[in-house]
């Protein structure tokens, strides 16, 4: 699958099969994060792979994150705010998006999760003080189920057209 096809096929998946993700597949997905660009090539990221059911249950206690219980993998993206105070969040986000696209190419589903209690996640995963939790990423094989919430959301909020989001030379100039 080429990158544009992965971009087109990517969906936010909130229902997962209990099938574990093979180690080699997970390694390729994480390699995509490692290869991401970063400001000054500082690479201020660290990724915590969570497969433990109890830890995933605790992560799922945040609002809108209940599906993390059934995702076989949750990747916690952290950024070193001391190494890159101005850009760590952007750099981690770029690396995690690489992860999303690589996972899609591997036949996996993902869902970016911004709903979490950072102090709770930090304590549970023993994250050092110079790192901030930027996002969580559910990862696994999509379960075929009726996703009423996702279906309604896509009906209400369709993708904007390219003409609606792009200007040339200055804002608003078509």
C-alpha angles and dihedrals in degrees: 000000000000121000095257091053090050089051091051095046097045114114134169102256118202100171122063139186113239089238111126118239109246113249093238092052091049090048092054091049092050091046087061088058092048091054095053120118120252136185109278088354087274092141093205094183137113123180124206114202109210118195099148109115095219093051091048089050090054092048088051092060091083118097113276091008102094093115090067085082092071100035105102091216133033117187114204110205113209130183130207103234093188095053092048112010096172102039110026094103094050092045094051090047091053091049092048091050088054086053091051093052094045090049090051090051088052092054094256129131125226140185124197110225123199095167109097142115102248095201091051092048091046092052096043094050096035094238114182119246096251091061125080124200106241102177146332123235123203111211134184146093111313116248115223105238137132106274099199094170093049092044093052091046092053091049093050097039110036121180112278117243120256089246090058095055105034130074129176123228093340139021114284096013110128 
